């Protein structure tokens, strides 16, 4: 059972939380949130994040054993077989389908695009240095899906939220990739951390700046309160803190910077919630 929990990353919820926060931003910005919408999307995030992890580990089962951070994953260490992983994936996708059937047909179309992105993401690191961009897109489909399920329209706020989330995701996942950069270079895995090279900290900073600017625009468009902008000020301070953490590109500090983004997502949500 522990191996299955590890396969689905239920023992390490950071990825689920980073996917959940933008979804919650969208739910509250789209209008008065209904309880069943909240429940469906929260459960959907948990299930699809778990499914994405299973897909990723299955695709990387021959690589993970050579990377310090991933060598103890269930498939890499032989605790579960590839067949176990595929059965787990099937169960998760069936649960996701049942949740999806409670929403409208427009949501179904977007969910199909989200699933397609999740399926191709694990393979992008073999062919392009931009798998973090693919992850940003994958992590952003929940935003238009919320708008499809609630108001069946896609206002400017929806697309600005997508831009925010893509930039933010590329920034924090580059911090994450900086942890594995040496191992990835040895085994031929590509990432933005490798692509950006010595400009990694600068580009992360630019992406964080774009994230904040667009969050300010979203606040203006939706007439959010002073509390929201206080949250953005704290977010800026967290981004500065992350820059300090990654300044020497040490593995542990880069990972700590990545983990710090959970607080970023939470602060933005609280700002929206109390506005």
C-alpha angles and dihedrals in degrees: 000000000000090000091053091049089051092047090055091040090235086138089058108042098176093103092048091050092049088053093043100053097063089045090054090046089057095045092055095041093049091064141272103354118231118219094234091051090052092048095046094049096043091051090042091054092051094047097044094044088053091048091050091053091051091050090048095049092046091051093045098040092115094047106039094075090065096053119082095219096047105033093101097052112127097253093041094053095039098247089128132025125234087250090057088053094050092050090049090051091051092053092049093049091050090053090048090051092052090052091047092053089066090064132069126274095256087062090052091060093051091045088056091055090047092053091048091052091048090052096052098039098083091055097049093080088066096055107026140031089228106076087126089063090052089050090050090054091045091050091049102056090086090068099063088036089060091050091047091051096046114031101003089227134099109219124185090267090062094057094041088054089052091051091048092050095046092051092044092047093050089049097051095038089052087055086051091048090051087067091061100034097111093046092045092053090054095052098035100251115151129219143156088256088064094039095050093047112171090358092063096105092045094050092046087053092050091050091049090050091052089049093055095043092053091046087055090052090049089052090053094047092051097038092235120185133258088262089066092054090047087057090051090051090054088047090056089052090051091051090051089050090052090052088054091050095052097041093106095033093233113168098233094045093047089052090049089052090052092050090050089069091076087070090049091056091046094051093051090049093049090050091054094041095054094043 
